[in-house]
Amino acid sequence: MAAATDAVRGFHEADGGEGSDKARLYSREPARAVKYHCNFDLYQSPVANWRDTLYLRMAPDQPDAGDLPDSCRDALFEYAEQVKNLGSTLFELLSEALGLKPSYLTDIECNQGQIILCHYYPPCPQPELAIGTSRHSDSGFLTILLQDEIGGLQILHEDQWVDVTPTPGAFIVNIGDLLQLISNDGFRSVEHRVVAKNATPRVSIACFFSTHFHPASTRMYGPIKELLSDENPPLYRETLVRDYIKHYYSIGLDAKTAISDFRL
């Protein structure tokens, strides 16, 4: 965890001139597995976020080692492998929590896709006029987040923003929209944001588990039939993951708008 955080900080604080890894990787091309950019939703969202991002699509198809920056390649490949293992364990526990067999969520491929976003939030001269990351819920099934000691992450609880105080050696695990959808509200995705700060830069590494990286996938996801009954009817319509993600991206980061549009 420390090695990954240090590696990400080093990449973001390195020179970005001609010939640098930043210049080589800068792209807004959706299909690229490794890229450096800011604000994936720059042309959809009503506001821009005060952060830069190193984007890594690590599964189901791992990028070539040469695609990653030299300075953080080894640390991030190792981190991705360890977090993928942790995710598989969490999916087993979540399956059991729903009253299903431990392998249920992995059997339906909730853990097959892995994207890692390495965020860097520079000091902001006027934090009261900016936002680090806009209010949103995550689009996928599950998110495992590592944050440094700076803080700034908040979750929305009973219409109040609550600070998520950094705890050394701990991960933050978020339920995503798609897990809320297939669990029929058994689990609920959490709205969160990151406030801008004017002091020390903040680093976070978010690992998202989703399956929209295989556009040819025809697996439909809807409320799990074993969870449904006359007392617990389906609350959402079925969808291809790529169709849900396309709708989510068309809106940009914005509360929980996307999943509400799939409610029956």
N, C-alpha and C positions, 0 to 999 in steps of 0.2 A: 504493500500500500504506500509506504514512504517512498520507495524507489519510483513507483509510477507517478506519484505527485511531483517529485523532484524532476523527473524527466519531462513532464508536461510543462512545468514552470520554466525549465531551461529552454525548451523549444520556443515558447511564446516570448521569452525575453531575449532571444537571440536576434541578431541583425536580420532585417527583412529585405535587404538590398538585392540587386541583380545577382543571380547565381546562387542565392540562398535557398534553403529548403522551403521557406515560406513562399518565395516567388515561384518555385517549381511546382508547388502543390496548390497554389491559389486557383480556385475554380468554383463555379456555381452549377456545374454540370451534375444533374441528379444521379446519373449512372456511375459516376466515379466512386471507387471504393475507398480511396484515401484523398482527402482534400483539406484545404485551409480556407476558411471564409468567416463571414459574420452574417447573422440574421438570415437563416434559410428561407424565412417568410417575408423578406424585405419588401416584396411587391404586393403582399396580401395584408399584412398586419398594419393596423393604424399607427403603431409606434415602432421605433427601432430600439433594440436592446443594446446595452452598454457592455459588450463582451465580444471576444473573438473565439473561434472554435477550430480545433483539429478534429476532423471527422474520420472515423475508421469503421468500415464494414468488415467485421471479423468472421462472420459465419452467416449462411452455411458455406460460402466460398471464401476462404482466407485469402487476403491479398498477397501478392509477391512481396518478399522481404524487402526488395529494393524500392518498393513504393513508399515505405515508411521512412520518416526522417532518420538519418544515421544516429542522431543523438539520443533517441528514445525508442529505437526499434526493439531491442532486447527486453527492456523493462515493460513495454506495452504488450508484446506478444505473451510474455509470462503472466502479466496481469489479466489479460483476456482469458487465458486458459483457466486460471484459478477462479475468476468470477463466473465463468461458464459452469464450472463444477458446483459452485455455491448456488447458482441459479437452478440447476437440476435438483439439488437437495430441497430448495425452497418450493419448487413446483410439486415435489412429492408431499411435502407437509401441507401445502395448500389443497392438494387433491384430497388428502385425508380429512382436512378441516371441512370440506364440502360433503363428507360422507362417502367419497368415492375411493376406488383402489388407488394406491400410491402412484402408480404409473399413468393415471388417467390423462393428466394434462400434458405429459410428455408424449403419450401415445397419439394425441391429436396435434402434436408438433408445436406446442406453445413455446418450446425452448429452442427451436431450430435456428432462428435468426438472431444475430447479435450485432448490435451497433454500439460503438463507444464514442461518446462526444467528450472531448477534452477541452473544457471551457477555461477561459482566462478573463477575469474582470479587472481591467486597469483601474487605477485610482480615478475617480470622477470629480472634476473641479466644482460641479454644482449638483450634488446627488439628489437634492430636492426636486430637480427638474428632469431627472432621468430614472430609468429602471434597469436593473441588471438583466432580469428575465421577467417578461410579462406574466400575469396571472394565467394559469393554464392547468390542465390535467394531461398526463402522458397518454399517447395514442395506443401504445402496445399492450402487451399482457403484464409485464413486470419490469420495474426499473430498480437497479442496485446502484446507489449513489455514494461516492466517496467525496467528502469535502474537507478542505484544510481547516486550520484553526481560526480563520478570519470571521466566519459567520456571514449572515445576510439572507440565508434561506428562511422562508416563512411558509407555513401552511394555513389554510383557511379553516377555522374550526368555530362553528356556531356564529358565523358572520364576523368573526374577529381574526385578525392576522396574528399568528403566534410564532415567535422565534423558535427555530430548531437549532438549539445550542450545539456547536461541534463537540463531539466526544471522541477523544483520541482512540484509535483502533476500532472504531465502530463504523458500520455502514448504515445508510438510510435506505429502506425498501419501500417503494411506492407501488401500489396497485395501479394498473393502467386501465384505460377505457375498455379495451377488448376483454380483459378479465372480468370487469364489471358486467359487460354484455353477456358473456357465456355463463357466468355464475348467476345471472338473472337477479342482480343486485345483492347476491350473497356477499360479495366483496364490492367495495366502492372505490373508484379512483379518487385521489386526493388532489384538490386544487392547491397550487403552490406558486411562489414567485421568489425572485431574488432582488433585494433592494441594493441600489448602488451605494458605494462608500467612497469617501475621499481620502482614505488613509492607505493601508497596505493592499497590494493586489490580491485577489482571491482566485484560487484554483479549485475546480471540481471536476470529477470524472464520472460521467453517467453512463451506465451500461443498460441498454434497452433490449428487451427480448420481444421480438415480433417476427412475423413471417412474410412481410411484404417485399422481401428481397428476391423472391422467385415469382416474377410476374405471371408465369404460366400456371401457377398453382390454382387448382379449381376447388379446393376444400372450402366449403361454406361453414361459417361460424355463426351460431345462434345460441340461445339459451340451451344448456345441456339438458337433454330430455330426461335423464335420470333424476333431475332436480325438480321437474315440473309435476303439478298435480292440479286438481280442481281448486285447491286453496292457494296454489302458487302458479298461476298461469304465466305464459311467456310475456315478458315486458318489452322485448326488442325483436325486430325483424332480423332474419338471417342476412349475412353479407359476406362477400369475398373480402379478405383483409386488404387487398390492394384498393378496393372501392372505398372502404372506410378511410384508409390513409389518404387517398386522393381527396376525399371530402374534407378531412382534417386539415390537410395542407392548403386547400382552397380558401379556408377561413383564416389560417394563421393562428398564432397563439392567442387564445381568447376564451377564458373561463372554461366551462364544460359544454360549449355550444354544440360540438360535433356529435357527442353521444346522445344528446337530447333529440337530435334530428333523426335518430334511428329508433326512437321509442314508439311502440305501437299505440 
